[in-house]
Amino acid sequence: MLVARSLALFVVAALFEIGGAWLVWQGVREHRGWIWIGAGVIALGAYGFVATLQPDGDFGRVLAAYGGVFVAGSIAWGVAADGYRPDRWDVTGALICLAGMALIMYAPRNH
């Protein structure tokens, strides 16, 4: 159950961080304005709070593992929001990152 909760929190964190960064990008690079930028900043702040809800209390481990989710999530966001078409190397890299996340976060440890 803790793994399922942790994975769900990683997904929520990715939505806030990637979504927030995308909103800022749209506001600045696509000239959509300050409302988009402000919404992005709020979403990025929410991401920081979601990360604190992870069951594992080691900041470095949680953030390192989240990096893999961020990589894969960014590619998925690009596909959904911008019509990006990843090639096989993008997909392979994202899968490697997710495998790294699983090792970092969920490998059995002797504590």
C-alpha angles and dihedrals in degrees: 000000000000091000091052091049091047093049091049090051090050090053092049090047090051092050091053097042100040092037091049093049090047091052091051089047090051092047094050108026097034094037095236093144145236097311090064091045092048092049089050093052091050091049091049090052091050089053089061091056095046091056090060090061094067112120091230110081098204107106095197094051094047094048094043091050091045088058089073091051090048093054095049092040092051091055091047091048091051090053094048101038105029107023092247113170111210118209125221091272092054090051093044092049092049091051091050089051091051090049088052090050091053092050094047096045108031109025112123112261131194102232 
